[in-house]
Amino acid sequence: MTFYALYKGDTFITITDTIQEMADYMYIKFNSARWLSYPDAHRWQAGKDAQLIYKYKLEEI
């Protein structure tokens, strides 16, 4: 099971099942939302109070 979480700095904002749902929530394009989940985006925004997306995977037991 995979899900995506949106944070602004250290503050949790929301959680969704897909990048498309996150893009719709943020009112941005799919590719922009996908980029916000990449490690390069996280490094580029390091130390800033920016909105970033984190991908989480849960393994079924």
Biopython code that builds the backbone (N, CA, C, O; Angstrom):
import numpy as np
from Bio.PDB.StructureBuilder import StructureBuilder

atoms = [
    (1, "MET", "N", (0.846, -1.176, 0.000)),
    (1, "MET", "CA", (0.000, 0.000, 0.000)),
    (1, "MET", "C", (0.896, 1.245, 0.000)),
    (1, "MET", "O", (1.802, 1.371, 0.824)),
    (2, "THR", "N", (0.633, 2.138, -0.915)),
    (2, "THR", "CA", (1.404, 3.369, -1.049)),
    (2, "THR", "C", (0.499, 4.571, -0.807)),
    (2, "THR", "O", (-0.651, 4.588, -1.246)),
    (3, "PHE", "N", (1.013, 5.557, -0.120)),
    (3, "PHE", "CA", (0.273, 6.802, 0.044)),
    (3, "PHE", "C", (1.249, 7.961, 0.076)),
    (3, "PHE", "O", (2.456, 7.769, 0.228)),
    (4, "TYR", "N", (0.724, 9.155, -0.067)),
    (4, "TYR", "CA", (1.530, 10.371, -0.153)),
    (4, "TYR", "C", (1.074, 11.351, 0.915)),
    (4, "TYR", "O", (-0.124, 11.549, 1.123)),
    (5, "ALA", "N", (2.039, 11.961, 1.590)),
    (5, "ALA", "CA", (1.741, 12.931, 2.644)),
    (5, "ALA", "C", (2.328, 14.283, 2.263)),
    (5, "ALA", "O", (3.449, 14.370, 1.761)),
    (6, "LEU", "N", (1.558, 15.329, 2.508)),
    (6, "LEU", "CA", (1.994, 16.690, 2.227)),
    (6, "LEU", "C", (2.365, 17.368, 3.538)),
    (6, "LEU", "O", (1.600, 17.361, 4.502)),
    (7, "TYR", "N", (3.556, 17.952, 3.548)),
    (7, "TYR", "CA", (4.039, 18.707, 4.699)),
    (7, "TYR", "C", (4.427, 20.104, 4.254)),
    (7, "TYR", "O", (4.903, 20.302, 3.136)),
    (8, "LYS", "N", (4.222, 21.061, 5.128)),
    (8, "LYS", "CA", (4.758, 22.412, 4.937)),
    (8, "LYS", "C", (5.742, 22.614, 6.071)),
    (8, "LYS", "O", (5.353, 22.846, 7.216)),
    (9, "GLY", "N", (7.019, 22.524, 5.740)),
    (9, "GLY", "CA", (8.043, 22.502, 6.780)),
    (9, "GLY", "C", (7.885, 21.226, 7.589)),
    (9, "GLY", "O", (7.923, 20.133, 7.023)),
    (10, "ASP", "N", (7.710, 21.339, 8.893)),
    (10, "ASP", "CA", (7.502, 20.175, 9.755)),
    (10, "ASP", "C", (6.031, 19.920, 10.048)),
    (10, "ASP", "O", (5.705, 19.003, 10.802)),
    (11, "THR", "N", (5.143, 20.709, 9.471)),
    (11, "THR", "CA", (3.715, 20.615, 9.758)),
    (11, "THR", "C", (3.012, 19.719, 8.748)),
    (11, "THR", "O", (3.082, 19.964, 7.544)),
    (12, "PHE", "N", (2.335, 18.681, 9.234)),
    (12, "PHE", "CA", (1.562, 17.784, 8.383)),
    (12, "PHE", "C", (0.329, 18.514, 7.868)),
    (12, "PHE", "O", (-0.355, 19.195, 8.632)),
    (13, "ILE", "N", (0.041, 18.374, 6.559)),
    (13, "ILE", "CA", (-1.116, 19.028, 5.951)),
    (13, "ILE", "C", (-2.206, 18.015, 5.607)),
    (13, "ILE", "O", (-3.328, 18.121, 6.101)),
    (14, "THR", "N", (-1.879, 17.026, 4.756)),
    (14, "THR", "CA", (-2.884, 16.049, 4.340)),
    (14, "THR", "C", (-2.215, 14.783, 3.831)),
    (14, "THR", "O", (-0.995, 14.721, 3.671)),
    (15, "ILE", "N", (-3.043, 13.773, 3.579)),
    (15, "ILE", "CA", (-2.570, 12.497, 3.049)),
    (15, "ILE", "C", (-3.511, 12.072, 1.924)),
    (15, "ILE", "O", (-4.724, 12.261, 2.021)),
    (16, "THR", "N", (-2.950, 11.496, 0.854)),
    (16, "THR", "CA", (-3.754, 11.019, -0.273)),
    (16, "THR", "C", (-3.211, 9.675, -0.749)),
    (16, "THR", "O", (-2.118, 9.254, -0.369)),
    (17, "ASP", "N", (-4.007, 9.012, -1.592)),
    (17, "ASP", "CA", (-3.601, 7.714, -2.136)),
    (17, "ASP", "C", (-2.761, 7.832, -3.397)),
    (17, "ASP", "O", (-1.975, 6.933, -3.696)),
    (18, "THR", "N", (-2.910, 8.927, -4.146)),
    (18, "THR", "CA", (-2.195, 9.074, -5.415)),
    (18, "THR", "C", (-1.611, 10.477, -5.551)),
    (18, "THR", "O", (-2.024, 11.416, -4.871)),
    (19, "ILE", "N", (-0.644, 10.586, -6.447)),
    (19, "ILE", "CA", (-0.062, 11.897, -6.759)),
    (19, "ILE", "C", (-1.125, 12.791, -7.402)),
    (19, "ILE", "O", (-1.155, 13.995, -7.148)),
    (20, "GLN", "N", (-1.995, 12.210, -8.234)),
    (20, "GLN", "CA", (-3.030, 13.010, -8.897)),
    (20, "GLN", "C", (-3.972, 13.636, -7.868)),
    (20, "GLN", "O", (-4.345, 14.801, -8.007)),
    (21, "GLU", "N", (-4.357, 12.890, -6.849)),
    (21, "GLU", "CA", (-5.201, 13.447, -5.789)),
    (21, "GLU", "C", (-4.484, 14.584, -5.063)),
    (21, "GLU", "O", (-5.099, 15.585, -4.697)),
    (22, "MET", "N", (-3.178, 14.417, -4.861)),
    (22, "MET", "CA", (-2.400, 15.464, -4.197)),
    (22, "MET", "C", (-2.336, 16.708, -5.077)),
    (22, "MET", "O", (-2.478, 17.827, -4.583)),
    (23, "ALA", "N", (-2.124, 16.518, -6.379)),
    (23, "ALA", "CA", (-2.085, 17.650, -7.309)),
    (23, "ALA", "C", (-3.419, 18.385, -7.301)),
    (23, "ALA", "O", (-3.450, 19.616, -7.295)),
    (24, "ASP", "N", (-4.513, 17.646, -7.302)),
    (24, "ASP", "CA", (-5.838, 18.270, -7.258)),
    (24, "ASP", "C", (-6.030, 19.049, -5.960)),
    (24, "ASP", "O", (-6.573, 20.154, -5.976)),
    (25, "TYR", "N", (-5.592, 18.487, -4.845)),
    (25, "TYR", "CA", (-5.714, 19.157, -3.551)),
    (25, "TYR", "C", (-4.922, 20.462, -3.534)),
    (25, "TYR", "O", (-5.372, 21.466, -2.982)),
    (26, "MET", "N", (-3.725, 20.434, -4.151)),
    (26, "MET", "CA", (-2.835, 21.594, -4.134)),
    (26, "MET", "C", (-3.123, 22.573, -5.273)),
    (26, "MET", "O", (-2.535, 23.653, -5.320)),
    (27, "TYR", "N", (-4.022, 22.207, -6.191)),
    (27, "TYR", "CA", (-4.333, 23.031, -7.367)),
    (27, "TYR", "C", (-3.091, 23.269, -8.222)),
    (27, "TYR", "O", (-2.837, 24.386, -8.671)),
    (28, "ILE", "N", (-2.318, 22.197, -8.439)),
    (28, "ILE", "CA", (-1.144, 22.268, -9.307)),
    (28, "ILE", "C", (-1.205, 21.113, -10.304)),
    (28, "ILE", "O", (-2.035, 20.213, -10.176)),
    (29, "LYS", "N", (-0.319, 21.150, -11.294)),
    (29, "LYS", "CA", (-0.275, 20.089, -12.297)),
    (29, "LYS", "C", (0.338, 18.825, -11.707)),
    (29, "LYS", "O", (1.092, 18.862, -10.734)),
    (30, "PHE", "N", (-0.018, 17.696, -12.337)),
    (30, "PHE", "CA", (0.474, 16.393, -11.904)),
    (30, "PHE", "C", (2.000, 16.362, -11.848)),
    (30, "PHE", "O", (2.574, 15.916, -10.855)),
    (31, "ASN", "N", (2.660, 16.834, -12.907)),
    (31, "ASN", "CA", (4.127, 16.799, -12.960)),
    (31, "ASN", "C", (4.764, 17.647, -11.864)),
    (31, "ASN", "O", (5.823, 17.293, -11.346)),
    (32, "SER", "N", (4.140, 18.746, -11.511)),
    (32, "SER", "CA", (4.659, 19.586, -10.419)),
    (32, "SER", "C", (4.556, 18.852, -9.088)),
    (32, "SER", "O", (5.485, 18.888, -8.281)),
    (33, "ALA", "N", (3.431, 18.191, -8.861)),
    (33, "ALA", "CA", (3.250, 17.431, -7.624)),
    (33, "ALA", "C", (4.232, 16.265, -7.569)),
    (33, "ALA", "O", (4.810, 15.983, -6.519)),
    (34, "ARG", "N", (4.418, 15.598, -8.688)),
    (34, "ARG", "CA", (5.359, 14.476, -8.731)),
    (34, "ARG", "C", (6.770, 14.965, -8.403)),
    (34, "ARG", "O", (7.499, 14.312, -7.657)),
    (35, "TRP", "N", (7.153, 16.115, -8.962)),
    (35, "TRP", "CA", (8.487, 16.659, -8.700)),
    (35, "TRP", "C", (8.671, 16.974, -7.214)),
    (35, "TRP", "O", (9.762, 16.780, -6.676)),
    (36, "LEU", "N", (7.634, 17.450, -6.554)),
    (36, "LEU", "CA", (7.729, 17.774, -5.124)),
    (36, "LEU", "C", (7.966, 16.539, -4.255)),
    (36, "LEU", "O", (8.313, 16.665, -3.081)),
    (37, "SER", "N", (7.782, 15.353, -4.824)),
    (37, "SER", "CA", (8.027, 14.118, -4.072)),
    (37, "SER", "C", (9.437, 13.570, -4.298)),
    (37, "SER", "O", (9.821, 12.597, -3.648)),
    (38, "TYR", "N", (10.208, 14.164, -5.194)),
    (38, "TYR", "CA", (11.554, 13.679, -5.518)),
    (38, "TYR", "C", (12.586, 14.180, -4.507)),
    (38, "TYR", "O", (12.449, 15.278, -3.968)),
    (39, "PRO", "N", (13.625, 13.370, -4.251)),
    (39, "PRO", "CA", (14.704, 13.804, -3.349)),
    (39, "PRO", "C", (15.375, 15.106, -3.791)),
    (39, "PRO", "O", (15.797, 15.894, -2.945)),
    (40, "ASP", "N", (15.481, 15.346, -5.101)),
    (40, "ASP", "CA", (16.083, 16.596, -5.585)),
    (40, "ASP", "C", (15.285, 17.812, -5.111)),
    (40, "ASP", "O", (15.869, 18.826, -4.726)),
    (41, "ALA", "N", (13.973, 17.715, -5.139)),
    (41, "ALA", "CA", (13.130, 18.819, -4.662)),
    (41, "ALA", "C", (13.337, 19.025, -3.166)),
    (41, "ALA", "O", (13.368, 20.159, -2.689)),
    (42, "HIS", "N", (13.478, 17.929, -2.431)),
    (42, "HIS", "CA", (13.679, 18.025, -0.982)),
    (42, "HIS", "C", (15.023, 18.680, -0.665)),
    (42, "HIS", "O", (15.120, 19.479, 0.267)),
    (43, "ARG", "N", (16.059, 18.343, -1.438)),
    (43, "ARG", "CA", (17.369, 18.977, -1.233)),
    (43, "ARG", "C", (17.321, 20.454, -1.606)),
    (43, "ARG", "O", (17.891, 21.294, -0.911)),
    (44, "TRP", "N", (16.639, 20.767, -2.706)),
    (44, "TRP", "CA", (16.548, 22.145, -3.190)),
    (44, "TRP", "C", (15.829, 23.041, -2.181)),
    (44, "TRP", "O", (16.167, 24.216, -2.034)),
    (45, "GLN", "N", (14.838, 22.481, -1.490)),
    (45, "GLN", "CA", (14.046, 23.253, -0.532)),
    (45, "GLN", "C", (14.522, 23.076, 0.909)),
    (45, "GLN", "O", (13.842, 23.526, 1.832)),
    (46, "ALA", "N", (15.651, 22.445, 1.123)),
    (46, "ALA", "CA", (16.159, 22.189, 2.477)),
    (46, "ALA", "C", (16.290, 23.495, 3.257)),
    (46, "ALA", "O", (16.859, 24.472, 2.771)),
    (47, "GLY", "N", (15.754, 23.490, 4.471)),
    (47, "GLY", "CA", (15.846, 24.657, 5.337)),
    (47, "GLY", "C", (14.795, 25.715, 5.072)),
    (47, "GLY", "O", (14.737, 26.724, 5.775)),
    (48, "LYS", "N", (13.962, 25.496, 4.065)),
    (48, "LYS", "CA", (12.901, 26.457, 3.747)),
    (48, "LYS", "C", (11.567, 25.905, 4.243)),
    (48, "LYS", "O", (11.415, 24.697, 4.424)),
    (49, "ASP", "N", (10.627, 26.777, 4.457)),
    (49, "ASP", "CA", (9.295, 26.375, 4.914)),
    (49, "ASP", "C", (8.417, 26.092, 3.689)),
    (49, "ASP", "O", (7.404, 26.756, 3.474)),
    (50, "ALA", "N", (8.822, 25.101, 2.896)),
    (50, "ALA", "CA", (8.154, 24.808, 1.626)),
    (50, "ALA", "C", (7.230, 23.600, 1.758)),
    (50, "ALA", "O", (7.398, 22.766, 2.648)),
    (51, "GLN", "N", (6.262, 23.522, 0.867)),
    (51, "GLN", "CA", (5.399, 22.351, 0.797)),
    (51, "GLN", "C", (6.127, 21.259, 0.021)),
    (51, "GLN", "O", (6.576, 21.478, -1.104)),
    (52, "LEU", "N", (6.240, 20.083, 0.634)),
    (52, "LEU", "CA", (6.879, 18.942, -0.001)),
    (52, "LEU", "C", (6.026, 17.703, 0.200)),
    (52, "LEU", "O", (5.305, 17.584, 1.191)),
    (53, "ILE", "N", (6.114, 16.782, -0.749)),
    (53, "ILE", "CA", (5.340, 15.545, -0.714)),
    (53, "ILE", "C", (6.284, 14.393, -0.396)),
    (53, "ILE", "O", (7.373, 14.291, -0.962)),
    (54, "TYR", "N", (5.857, 13.534, 0.510)),
    (54, "TYR", "CA", (6.630, 12.356, 0.883)),
    (54, "TYR", "C", (5.830, 11.111, 0.537)),
    (54, "TYR", "O", (4.632, 11.031, 0.806)),
    (55, "LYS", "N", (6.510, 10.143, -0.062)),
    (55, "LYS", "CA", (5.879, 8.883, -0.452)),
    (55, "LYS", "C", (6.172, 7.846, 0.624)),
    (55, "LYS", "O", (7.317, 7.682, 1.046)),
    (56, "TYR", "N", (5.135, 7.151, 1.061)),
    (56, "TYR", "CA", (5.272, 6.106, 2.067)),
    (56, "TYR", "C", (4.738, 4.800, 1.504)),
    (56, "TYR", "O", (3.724, 4.778, 0.806)),
    (57, "LYS", "N", (5.428, 3.718, 1.814)),
    (57, "LYS", "CA", (4.977, 2.390, 1.410)),
    (57, "LYS", "C", (4.813, 1.537, 2.658)),
    (57, "LYS", "O", (5.716, 1.453, 3.490)),
    (58, "LEU", "N", (3.662, 0.912, 2.778)),
    (58, "LEU", "CA", (3.404, -0.019, 3.870)),
    (58, "LEU", "C", (3.361, -1.422, 3.290)),
    (58, "LEU", "O", (2.702, -1.667, 2.279)),
    (59, "GLU", "N", (4.055, -2.325, 3.927)),
    (59, "GLU", "CA", (4.056, -3.702, 3.464)),
    (59, "GLU", "C", (2.922, -4.457, 4.136)),
    (59, "GLU", "O", (2.680, -4.327, 5.336)),
    (60, "GLU", "N", (2.239, -5.247, 3.329)),
    (60, "GLU", "CA", (1.161, -6.095, 3.845)),
    (60, "GLU", "C", (1.781, -7.276, 4.592)),
    (60, "GLU", "O", (2.757, -7.866, 4.130)),
    (61, "ILE", "N", (1.220, -7.607, 5.722)),
    (61, "ILE", "CA", (1.735, -8.745, 6.503)),
    (61, "ILE", "C", (0.807, -9.915, 6.341)),
    (61, "ILE", "O", (1.048, -10.979, 6.912)),
]
sb = StructureBuilder()
sb.init_structure("model")
sb.init_model(0)
sb.init_chain("A")
sb.init_seg("    ")
for serial, (resi, resn, name, xyz) in enumerate(atoms, 1):
    if name == "N":
        sb.init_residue(resn, " ", resi, " ")
    sb.init_atom(name, np.array(xyz, "f"), 0.0, 1.0, " ", f" {name:<3s}", serial, name[0])
structure = sb.get_structure()
